């Protein structure tokens, strides 16, 4: 007895295909709107009223409310019973914590260092504040490197290096201030003459805070100039510093020069990857 053949499936009509396409687009659009609601809530400090959130993302309150209901069900958003304000929920916090665990400034700075080395042909590095002071973690050199006696693992001074000055100016930590005072006490007359005579540490800090970066010429290494910019984490704290250096005379360390501008841009790129938002409410 011959085996029975299954009935061939009916071919999809153009109307069916069009319906599937519309449904797929609607799902994508719904996902986009849902993400806009979440991102809007985050940009408003993680907490906002329905009216404020709707105005921020330029959608109607009724539409935003529909999405908030779904996000509430998934635990991505919660609502405070007293104020009726919405805030990021437990599941959103878990996502954020997972992202923060992956946020390594040294790893994230690698691409920026390579870009600076290749596009500007400068020596550059990223440093963090270690137990002994600003410590170089990753060092990149161009094809014709500048001869300097610093490498990965080298510790930079706070008062005399551009790297150190950024940490000194932008970190309000007791140990940083104490180390700066130690360096000041050990400095010879030639180096002391480079600083403000009335308030050497305070004047340096104010200059760095005003410029949000630092530059030096022949203060740390004779014949070497450098410019440095801060890398900030999601809280706004300086967690690393990007620095570019070159031979004095052929290297422009000014903060608005080609190297300084590129360096500050890359520092902002790394900071953004770490979750820093300069426009977020304090």
Secondary structure, DSSP 8 states (H G I E B T S, - for coil): -------------HHHHHHHHHHHHHHHHHHHHHHHHHHHHHHTTSEE-HHHHHHHHT--HHHHHHHHHHHHHTTSEEE-TTT--EEE-HHHHHHHHHHHHT--HHHHHHHHHHHHHHHH--EEEEEEEETTEEEEEEEE--SS----S--TT-EE-TTTSHHHHHHHHH---HHHHHHHHHHHHH--HHHHTTS-SS-HHHHHHHHHHHHTEEEEESSSSTTEEEEEEEEE-TTS-EEEEEEEEEEBTTB---TTSHHHHHHHHHHHHHHHHTT--TTS--
